[in-house]
Amino acid sequence: MFEMINLDPVLLARIQFAFTVSFHIIFPAFTIGLASWLAVVEGLWLKTGKNVYQEIYRMWIKVFAVAFGMGVVSGVVMSYQFGTNWSVFSDKVGNVIGPLLGYEVLTAFFLEASFLGIMLFGWGRVSKRMHFVATLIVAVGTLISAFWILAANSWMQTPQGFEIRSEGLLYPTNWMEIIFNPSFPYRFFHMLTAAYLTTAFCVGGVGAYFFLKKKFKEHAKVMMAMAMLMAFFVAPLQMLIGHAHGENTLHHQPIKVAAMEGNWEEGANIPLLLFALPNEETESNDYELKVPGLASWVLTGDVNGVVPGLKNVPADERPPVAIVFWSFRIMVGLGVLMILTGFMAAFLHWRKTLFTNILFHRWCLVMAPSGFIALLAGWFVTEVGRQPYTAYGVIKTAESISPVIAEQVAISLAAFVIVYSVIFGAGVYYMFKVFRKGPSLIGNDEKGYYDHSMEKSVAREVTKD
Amino acid sequence: MIDFSMWLDLPLIWGLLIATAVFLYVVLDGFDLGVGILFPFAPSNNCRSKMMNSIAPFWDGNETWLVLGGGGLFAAFPVAYAIIMPALYLPIIFMLMGLIFRGVAFEFRFKASKEKRWIWDAAFHFGSLLAAVMQGIILGNFIQGFEVTGRGYTGGPLDWANGFALLTGVALVFGYALLGATWLIYKTDDITQKWARLAAKYNVILVAFFMAVVSIATPFVDERIYKLWFTLPNFYYLLPIPLMAVSLFSIVVRDLNNPKREARPFLCSLGLFLLGYIGFGIGMYPWIVPFEFTIWDAAAVSTSQSILLIGTALFLPLILAYTAFCFWTFRGKSTHEAMY
């Protein structure tokens, strides 16, 4: 049956990579935020001794475990997919980004995996202090992991510190230039902040859900307050970091910025498009809704500033415009809503109705998945915007592909779609189950911590019989 | 740019490091994949919970060695990574699918209601089984070598599906099952341990049979391996390997009937894997893409191998230390309670 359909192996491999990496990034982003937050919550528990923190910790660690497990299994896939589907790319750039990924495994993956075991199963088995240390180590591990993978990704966006020699292979010339490439600091902080906001809105959403269900009010207060603190301070900060990241992109990847703005002709006084349908056939936009001069002003600080145009390069050097254009709008739009949510929360706090305003709680419930959507949209902007290159300006995507036939990729892609749909569905289902059940109340029993040790629970089980 | 190539044979060091990472992966994930393979045959649901709890704190760390193996190969021998991965495209994808199902089963099983638990029991078992078979197939194909032109794989998409690879695939399943069964003897008690002893008895016989068959078949796959083993005086140097294997087998068989021996069957099974692996390593040396690229041909530039060697020298001892700490923390017998 495959003869009848003309399958394009490059397109299939790209769809597969986009699908598997999009699926994967949701979970590390969530666990980066959750790990740091859980460390704070456990720290508060140890400091204050208040059971509400312990109960929140023990509820969310179940969610953390599911998210982490899905992140691990989908991450192993990524570490092999460079070879299975992008072998020519791997061969060419292995000298340069191979060591970065190697460092990620050595400095982060083992650390996370080992101490996760203690974090999840060490409750009551190790001392409280040791358990807190394990949580801290896992949190730090997620940040180290983000450091290396974003260094590698940023190098693909803004490659430097290498030279090309025989057979088109890349050779490193300066490791500091490779790791601290021009877009790396921006992408690193933009992503970390995104991970924290994603988690904050998710936590805030669950808090709002408890308020609306009129249960676990003390826990909901803590969750809502911490989430909105993050939204109030960090969401505006994220806008500033994102803006700086955009200026960096304007300098190093002007065509990506042209696609983000939907701007075809380079020129001064370029409008900001609120709505448009980019048309690659006519090399213009249909149905534009615009604010004059605003794009120029945002990007250059001057309404008469020059903004690059897509037509600066031939059509086969441009990224798919509509995807970049719309993903960017989704990301920024959600970012604005997050900032507004933070301000609303501050206002309600001042009116002393943050914990009682049902309308606001409903709004928080709606905003709960906003971080995930914004995050994915942001990655679509930067990754699709890098096309038609894998390493920007150095290696084209079409020249990066493995010598595997389209049928193989079609089979694996279909398998990934089915398998990931099943486990994603199950994962979300079990997370919601945890939310529905809510925290288990310990009461005022100070023995709480060690009472849940394996030995005790076995003893309890035995005496029951 | 730091470069140790003046003082060190970097490709050899990296070859040994990756071989070590792969070995640690095989035995560490081997025992937890083995537990998955044996899972449905356990006598009760409580037994199955105990089995799962005995590996739950470790599986994630164990699987990280697979990432180090893949990541290390990419970093230290990029062209080998670029040839082997496409050559084994479908087995690798299927292995990953298996690992996905069994990996999520750890989290989902204890969160599922009792009526739906069977779904994740099945995912855990069949995922483990699929991953084990595919790893065995990957091994079998590695021994046979790959069709290469220039710097890329040029064989067919289904070259991996052949009789010898199927043999190694089945062999590895029983090998992992033996590791899993002996691990359970060590980590469980009562009926679970009794049953694990029985499972180990069956599997030790099967492993002995398959190890013998694969050992005899391997030299006939490639002339070079044949010459290595069956020329004098090499034969005498290598003879201790099969002899030691035979003595380890006899220890395992005796210990399985001795209720006081809880740890030694597992340690001896690890020893059997080590011997098999050394035999395999000697046969394959110095190929990283048999029989096309040696470790020196395929090596990344020395500056890349050097920079990662610094990290490895610093972090590998640390990794081993906290992995040991983790195993120590969860020492003792496993329970059937949900642990958190």
Contacts between the chains, C-beta under 8 A, distances in Angstrom:
chain1	res1	chain2	res2	distance
A	58	B	340	7.4
A	61	B	340	6.5
A	62	B	111	7.2
A	62	B	340	7.3
A	65	B	107	5.3
A	65	B	340	7.6
A	66	B	107	4.9
A	66	B	108	7.6
A	66	B	111	7.5
A	68	B	60	7.9
A	69	B	60	7.7
A	69	B	103	5.9
A	69	B	104	5.6
A	69	B	106	6.4
A	69	B	107	4.4
A	70	B	104	6.3
A	72	B	60	5.8
A	72	B	63	7.0
A	72	B	103	6.2
A	73	B	99	6.2
A	73	B	100	4.3
A	73	B	103	4.0
A	73	B	104	6.1
A	74	B	100	7.2
A	75	B	67	7.5
A	76	B	63	6.6
A	76	B	66	6.5
A	76	B	67	5.9
A	76	B	96	6.3
A	76	B	99	6.1
A	77	B	96	5.0
A	77	B	100	7.3
A	79	B	67	5.0
A	79	B	70	4.9
A	79	B	71	5.6
A	79	B	74	7.9
A	80	B	70	5.4
A	80	B	85	6.5
A	80	B	92	5.7
A	80	B	96	6.3
A	82	B	74	6.5
A	82	B	81	7.7
A	82	B	85	7.9
A	83	B	70	7.2
A	83	B	73	8.0
A	83	B	74	6.6
A	83	B	81	4.7
A	83	B	82	6.3
A	83	B	84	7.2
A	83	B	85	2.8
A	83	B	86	7.2
A	84	B	85	4.5
A	84	B	86	6.2
A	84	B	89	5.3
A	84	B	92	5.7
A	84	B	93	6.8
A	85	B	86	8.0
A	87	B	81	7.5
A	87	B	82	3.9
A	87	B	83	7.2
A	87	B	85	5.9
A	87	B	86	4.9
A	87	B	152	7.0
A	87	B	153	7.6
A	88	B	82	6.8
A	88	B	152	7.2
A	90	B	74	6.1
A	90	B	78	5.8
A	90	B	81	5.7
A	90	B	82	4.7
A	90	B	85	7.8
A	91	B	78	5.3
A	91	B	79	5.2
A	91	B	81	7.8
A	91	B	82	3.8
A	91	B	151	5.8
A	91	B	152	8.0
A	93	B	78	7.8
A	94	B	74	5.8
A	94	B	75	6.8
A	94	B	78	2.3
A	94	B	79	7.4
A	94	B	81	6.8
A	94	B	82	7.3
A	94	B	300	5.8
A	94	B	304	7.7
A	95	B	78	6.6
A	95	B	300	5.0
A	95	B	301	4.8
A	95	B	303	7.9
A	95	B	304	4.5
A	96	B	304	7.4
A	98	B	71	7.8
A	98	B	74	4.8
A	98	B	75	3.2
A	98	B	76	7.2
A	98	B	78	5.8
A	98	B	300	6.2
A	98	B	304	6.3
A	98	B	308	7.6
A	99	B	75	5.1
A	99	B	304	5.4
A	99	B	307	5.2
A	99	B	308	4.3
A	99	B	311	7.7
A	101	B	71	5.0
A	101	B	74	6.3
A	101	B	75	6.4
A	102	B	71	5.4
A	102	B	72	6.1
A	102	B	74	7.7
A	102	B	75	4.0
A	102	B	76	7.7
A	102	B	308	4.6
A	102	B	311	6.8
A	102	B	312	7.8
A	103	B	308	7.0
A	103	B	311	5.2
A	104	B	71	7.4
A	105	B	64	7.0
A	105	B	67	5.4
A	105	B	68	4.9
A	105	B	71	4.7
A	105	B	72	7.6
A	106	B	68	7.4
A	106	B	311	5.2
A	106	B	312	6.3
A	106	B	315	4.3
A	106	B	316	7.0
A	106	B	319	7.1
A	107	B	311	7.0
A	107	B	315	5.9
A	109	B	64	4.9
A	109	B	67	5.9
A	109	B	68	7.6
A	110	B	61	6.6
A	110	B	64	5.3
A	110	B	68	7.8
A	110	B	315	7.9
A	110	B	319	4.5
A	110	B	322	7.6
A	110	B	323	7.2
A	111	B	319	7.9
A	111	B	322	7.4
A	113	B	60	4.1
A	113	B	61	4.2
A	113	B	63	7.5
A	113	B	64	4.7
A	114	B	61	4.8
A	114	B	319	7.8
A	114	B	322	5.1
A	114	B	323	5.7
A	114	B	325	7.7
A	114	B	326	4.7
A	115	B	322	7.4
A	115	B	326	7.8
A	116	B	60	5.9
A	117	B	56	7.9
A	117	B	57	3.6
A	117	B	58	6.3
A	117	B	60	6.7
A	117	B	61	6.5
A	117	B	326	5.4
A	117	B	329	7.8
A	117	B	330	7.1
A	118	B	57	7.4
A	118	B	326	6.5
A	118	B	329	6.0
A	120	B	56	7.8
A	120	B	57	7.1
A	120	B	339	7.4
A	120	B	340	5.3
A	121	B	56	6.3
A	121	B	57	4.3
A	121	B	330	6.6
A	121	B	339	4.8
A	121	B	340	6.2
A	122	B	57	7.8
A	122	B	329	6.1
A	122	B	330	7.9
A	123	B	339	7.7
A	123	B	340	5.3
A	125	B	329	6.5
A	125	B	330	7.4
A	126	B	329	6.1
A	167	B	151	7.0
A	171	B	301	5.3
A	171	B	303	7.7
A	172	B	1	7.1
A	172	B	301	7.1
A	172	B	303	5.7
A	172	B	304	6.0
A	172	B	307	7.8
A	173	B	1	7.0
A	174	B	1	7.3
A	175	B	1	7.4
A	175	B	307	6.0
A	402	B	82	7.8
A	402	B	85	7.3
A	402	B	86	4.2
A	402	B	89	7.6
A	403	B	86	5.8
A	403	B	152	5.1
A	403	B	153	5.8
A	403	B	154	6.9
A	404	B	86	5.0
A	404	B	89	5.1
A	404	B	157	6.8
A	405	B	157	5.6
A	407	B	157	7.2
A	408	B	89	5.3
A	408	B	90	6.3
A	408	B	157	5.2
A	411	B	90	7.2
A	411	B	93	7.9
A	412	B	89	7.4
A	412	B	90	7.4
A	412	B	93	4.5
A	415	B	93	6.7
A	415	B	97	6.1
A	419	B	97	5.7
A	419	B	100	6.0
A	419	B	101	7.4
A	423	B	100	6.5
A	423	B	101	7.6
A	423	B	104	5.1
A	426	B	104	7.1
A	426	B	108	5.8
A	427	B	104	6.9
A	427	B	107	7.9
A	427	B	108	7.6
A	430	B	107	7.3
A	430	B	108	5.9
A	430	B	111	4.4
A	430	B	112	7.5
A	433	B	111	6.3
A	434	B	111	7.4
A	452	B	340	7.9
A	454	B	335	5.2
A	454	B	337	6.6
A	454	B	339	6.6
A	457	B	335	7.1
A	457	B	337	4.7
A	458	B	335	5.1
A	458	B	337	6.7
A	461	B	337	6.9
